[in-house]
Amino acid sequence: MGQISAVRATAAVAAALLVSGLACAQDIKVPQSLTMTAYDTGSSGFSMAVAIGKMMKDKHGTDLRVLPAGNDIARLAPLKAGRAQASAMGVGSYFAAEGVFEFGSKDWGPQPLRLMLASTSCNGLSLGVAKDAGVKEIKDLKGKRVGFVVGSPALNQNALAVLAYGGLTQADVKIVEFSSYGAMWKGIVNNEIDAAFASTISGQSREVDASPRGLIWPPAPAADKAAWARVQKVGPYFYPHMVSCGSGGLSKTNPVELPAYPYPIFMAYASQPADVVHAITKSMIVNYDAYKDGAPGADGLELKRQNLSWVLPYHEGAVKAIKEAGVWTAEAQAHNDMLVKRQNTLAAAWGEFMKSSPPEDKDAFYKAWMAKRKDAMVKAGMDPIFE
């Protein structure tokens, strides 16, 4: 009888925890309407945002509007203007926080961006190449046509980082510019370019894979340390990842080692109210099972897969939600504090720079800002990374 009582008691505790969890999910005060920006329709980031929107509608009655945007500037502008609360960004969020590339302009500068959750799944992020281009290794892209997107430093810098694996630079390929991510991938189908950067699970890459040109993902084995050193010099946020899902025949039985980083990166401005970010993040944590199969890569948002010491700090509202889930650590807090200090240092440097009557010419402005930025970072004992 003692054992039966113990089993009953255990079952009662489990039931209480289940009821408590359900009550917790119902108690999350998500705003009744939210707006989130994402990559173009058909991208994996857009699809994940839509899956999360369905979950929020089902669980909280929230209407989540997802705005597709063709480049990083267009994705962040609604957040900066207060018309959207969050974004499913790519690594452009890191460039914006650092105030580099297109964000080193008079209208932008370093942006105080904060993480909520990011996806790390079975996919990779690299250069997809048309099969008929005759490319087997990344170095074979020499002389080939590579797509860039105007106003999207993330996509363009990422393409250059992957090319660096093969010992190639921008000068070694033919750059063809497009107005958006979607237009760039149509460019492969239309034989305007041979390669473009994407997630292996994006709808656009699948479209190319199904086209007469076909698609491959040239490998980037981690064993080549020198090649990876070149990659990380251009894109310090990349890491080698065994990719087992996506277009171009990728599968568990046919994996390929490719570059990767978390994508999409669900983020918000530091100024976004902590209770709003807490509610969004907590809903994504608590209701994970309700959306993890809703879009390719959504399973990568699982809490245990979060990198708590990546290149962007977490929002205080997200930190609260992660703490409540029992995952936040003292090391994560120390890393977060360091990243916030880095952002504050950049913001102070930008403020001083803008008061110094910087050059009107765009290129001269950027050059002067990057010099000021480097000086401020070095004085603060921080790595400028971008020079």
C-alpha positions, 0 to 999 in steps of 0.5 A: 500500500505504501508504494501505491500511495507514493505512486498516487502522490507522485501522480498528484504532484505531476498533475499539479505541475501540469495544471500549474503550467497550463495556468501559467500559459493562460496567465501570460499577458500578451498584447492583443495585437502585435506587429513583427517584421521578417524576411520576404514571404517564403523565407524560413524566418517569415514562415516561423513568424507566421507559425508563432502568430498562429500559436499566439492566436490560438493560446492568447487570442493575439493577432500577430501581423508579420510584415515581410521586408526585403532588406535589413533597413526595411526590417528595422525601420518599423521597429525604430519608428515604433510601428512594430514591436519585434523582428525575425531578423538575420545577422543584420541585427548584429551589424545594426548593433555595431553601427557598421555597413549600412548602419554606419550612416547618418540616419542610423548609427549603433542600434540598442537591439536585444535578443528574445530567442533565436533558432538553431536547427538542423539547417545551415546558412551558406551560399547555395549554388546552381548545379549547372554552374559546375561548382563542387567546392567554394573555391570553384566560385572564382569568376562566377556570378554572386548575388547581393541585395542592396541595403542588406549588409547581412546577406552581402557580408555573409556571402563574402564570409563564405567566399573567404572559406575558399580563399576568395574575395569580392574581387574574385567573383562577379557581384550582381545586385538585386532589390530584395532577397526574393528577387536575388533568388529568382535571379538564380532561376532566371540564370542571372546569377550562379550563387546566393546566400540563404538558409538551406530550408528557405522556400526560395532555395527549394524553388531553385532546387526544383528548377531546371538549374538545380541546387547544391551547397558546397561544403565547408569542413571544420577540419580546414582551420585556416579556411575557418579562420578566414570565415570568422575574420569576415563573419565572427558570428559563424560556426561550422555545423553538420547540416542535415535538412534542406534543399539540394538533397540535404538529409540525415543520411546525406549531411554536409558540413556548412557555416551556420549561425542562429536564424531567425533572431527574434529581437526587439529594441532595448526600449521595448517595454519589458512586460511586452518582451517578457510575455512574447518570450515566455509564450514562445518558451511555454508554448513551444510544442504548439509551433515547433512543427509549424515551419521548418526550423521552428524546432530550433527555438527550443530553450535548451538550444539557445546560445546565452553567450552569443554576440547580442545581449538579451532583452531584460524581459527575455532574461526574466522569462529565461530565468523563470524557466530555470536556464539563465546562469551567472555566466550568461548574466556576466556576458550579457552585462559585457555586451550591454556595456559594449553597446553603451560604449558605441552609443556614446561614441556615436553621440560624440561623433554626431556633435563633431560636425561629421562630413556630409559626403556618405563615404567620408562620413562612414570612414570618419565614423569607423575611425572614431568607432575604432578609437572608442573601442580600443580605449575601452579595451574592446575589440573593434572587430570591424575596421 
